[in-house]
C-alpha cells in the first residue's frame, strides 16, 4: 500500500530550481533512503513534504489525502513528523520536557483546563506521562530523563530528537541525517533504533550520507542531484546506476 506519493514536486527560489519535478512513492511499512551529494535538494524535499516550505508545483499525497501546501502543524497531525539535520531541541530543558512538548499537538488542554484541573486536564496529563515513559524506554533514554538536552552526548541528542518526533505518533517519520556527527558504534545503535521503529509499524524515510549504512538499512533508494531525481529502486540497483556513480565520484559502492 502506498503511504506517500510525490508527483512532479518542484521548488524554485527565484532563478534557482532546488527540487525539479521529482516523483516517487513510499510504501507503508518500508524504510526509504534519500541520497545525493551536498546541494542535491534532499533537505528541501523534506521541507516540502513536512510543510516547512510551500511547493512551487506538483502534489504531495499522504495516506490518500492531498496535503500539498498544508501548514506544518496540520501535516504533523495528519501523521508526518520529522527530525532536522541540526538537532532541534530545547537545550536548557530536561529531556523528558522535550518529549512532553513533542506530544502537545496530540492534546487539547488549555489554560482554563490547567487552572480548574478539569477531567480533560487529568486525562491528558496521565496520557502524556504514559507516552513519555513509553518513548523514553523505546529510545533507550531512561537514564537521561532528568538531564538537560544540551548536556546529552551527541548520539543521545540524536535519539532524543527521534523520540520527540515519535511523541507525535507518526505514520511516516522523516529523519534528516540521524547519524550525522556520531561514531561507528553509535551509528549501529541508531540503525537498530530505526529498525525498531519500522518494526513498530512506522514507515521511515531517511536522508543519509553514509552510503554503506544506507545500503544495509533501506528497502528503496531515491537518488537526487541538482534537485532532479536521477535514480530510484532497490539499493543495489541504484548504486550501480551510472548517473549515481558519477554524482558520487565512485563513492556509492555496494
Secondary structure, 3 states (H helix, E strand, C coil): CEEEEEEEEEEEECCEEEEEEEEEEEECCCEEEEECCCCCCHHHHHHHHHCCCCCCEEEEEECCEECCCCCHHHHHHHCEEECCCCCCCCCCCEHHHHHHHHHHHHCCCCHHHHHHCCHHHHHHHHHHHHHHHHHHHHHCCHHHCCCEHHHCCHHHHHHHHHHHHHHCCCCEEEEECCCCCCCHHHHHHHHHHHHHHHHCCCEEEEECCCHHHHHHHCCEEEEEECCEEEEEECHHHHHCCHHHHHHHCCCCCC
